[in-house]
Amino acid sequence: MKGGMQGMLKQVQKMQAEMEKVQNELGNKTVSAESGGGMVKATANGKKEIISIEIDNEVVSSGDKEMIEDLVVAAVNKALESANKMAEEEMASVTKGMMPPGLNIPGM
């Protein structure tokens, strides 16, 4: 039984190292989302940080502050949703096969 526990511990340590590596790499991966038919574009990284927002000059020159704010919020929310999905998929690829089916541990 002791050898089984050591093997399991090594597997967990390996998974933790892989997860840390993936989390570091997520900072370099980006996703973008648009709103208003491309008038506003938000880009987020895999760490769910907004790294850029682009606003079309036509929207800016409209002077419609409320519309601009709404378009920015919509684009940011879409970008964060995509970043979250990307992060979940990356982490799932690390834990695949290492976790028993149905075992859902938050953050993994």
C-alpha positions as CSV (number, residue, x, y, z in Angstrom):
1,M,0.0,0.0,0.0
2,K,2.9,2.3,0.8
3,G,4.3,2.1,-2.7
4,G,0.9,2.9,-4.1
5,M,0.7,6.1,-2.0
6,Q,4.2,7.2,-3.2
7,G,3.2,6.6,-6.8
8,M,0.0,8.6,-6.3
9,L,1.9,11.4,-4.6
10,K,4.4,11.6,-7.5
11,Q,1.5,11.7,-9.9
12,V,-0.2,14.6,-7.9
13,Q,3.2,16.5,-7.8
14,K,3.6,16.0,-11.6
15,M,0.0,17.3,-12.2
16,Q,0.7,20.3,-9.9
17,A,3.9,21.1,-11.9
18,E,2.0,20.8,-15.2
19,M,-0.9,23.0,-13.9
20,E,1.6,25.7,-12.8
21,K,3.3,25.5,-16.3
22,V,-0.1,25.9,-18.0
23,Q,-1.1,28.8,-15.8
24,N,2.2,30.6,-16.7
25,E,1.6,29.9,-20.4
26,L,-2.0,31.3,-20.2
27,G,-0.5,34.7,-19.6
28,N,0.9,34.6,-23.2
29,K,-2.3,33.3,-24.9
30,T,-4.9,35.8,-25.9
31,V,-8.5,35.9,-27.1
32,S,-10.4,38.8,-28.6
33,A,-14.1,39.6,-28.7
34,E,-16.0,42.3,-30.5
35,S,-19.2,44.2,-30.0
36,G,-21.2,46.6,-32.1
37,G,-20.3,44.7,-35.3
38,G,-16.6,45.2,-34.6
39,M,-16.8,48.8,-33.5
40,V,-15.2,47.8,-30.1
41,K,-12.7,45.0,-29.7
42,A,-11.4,43.7,-26.3
43,T,-8.4,41.4,-25.9
44,A,-7.8,39.3,-22.8
45,N,-5.1,36.9,-21.9
46,G,-5.6,33.4,-20.4
47,K,-5.2,34.8,-16.9
48,K,-8.4,36.7,-17.5
49,E,-6.8,40.1,-17.7
50,I,-7.9,42.7,-20.3
51,I,-4.7,43.6,-22.2
52,S,-6.2,45.9,-24.8
53,I,-9.3,47.7,-26.0
54,E,-9.7,49.1,-29.5
55,I,-12.5,51.5,-30.3
56,D,-13.3,52.4,-33.9
57,N,-12.9,56.1,-34.7
58,E,-16.4,56.3,-36.0
59,V,-17.8,55.3,-32.6
60,V,-15.6,57.8,-30.8
61,S,-16.6,60.6,-33.2
62,S,-20.3,59.9,-32.6
63,G,-19.8,61.3,-29.1
64,D,-22.4,58.9,-27.7
65,K,-20.7,58.2,-24.4
66,E,-23.4,55.7,-23.2
67,M,-23.2,53.7,-26.4
68,I,-19.4,53.6,-26.2
69,E,-19.6,52.4,-22.5
70,D,-22.1,49.7,-23.4
71,L,-20.0,48.5,-26.3
72,V,-16.9,48.4,-24.2
73,V,-18.7,46.4,-21.4
74,A,-20.1,44.0,-23.9
75,A,-16.7,43.4,-25.6
76,V,-14.9,43.0,-22.3
77,N,-17.5,40.5,-21.0
78,K,-17.2,38.4,-24.2
79,A,-13.4,38.5,-24.1
80,L,-13.4,37.4,-20.4
81,E,-15.8,34.6,-21.1
82,S,-13.6,33.4,-23.9
83,A,-10.5,33.7,-21.7
84,N,-12.2,31.7,-19.0
85,K,-13.2,29.0,-21.4
86,M,-9.7,28.8,-22.9
87,A,-8.2,28.5,-19.3
88,E,-10.7,25.8,-18.4
89,E,-9.8,23.8,-21.5
90,E,-6.1,24.1,-20.9
91,M,-6.4,23.0,-17.3
92,A,-8.7,20.1,-18.3
93,S,-6.0,18.9,-20.7
94,V,-3.6,18.6,-17.7
95,T,-6.0,16.9,-15.4
96,K,-7.5,14.5,-18.0
97,G,-6.9,11.0,-17.0
98,M,-5.5,11.9,-13.6
99,M,-8.9,12.6,-11.9
100,P,-11.6,10.0,-11.4
101,P,-14.7,10.7,-13.5
102,G,-17.2,12.9,-11.7
103,L,-14.7,14.3,-9.3
104,N,-14.9,18.0,-9.6
105,I,-12.3,19.9,-7.6
106,P,-12.7,23.7,-7.8
107,G,-9.8,25.4,-9.6
108,M,-8.9,22.2,-11.5
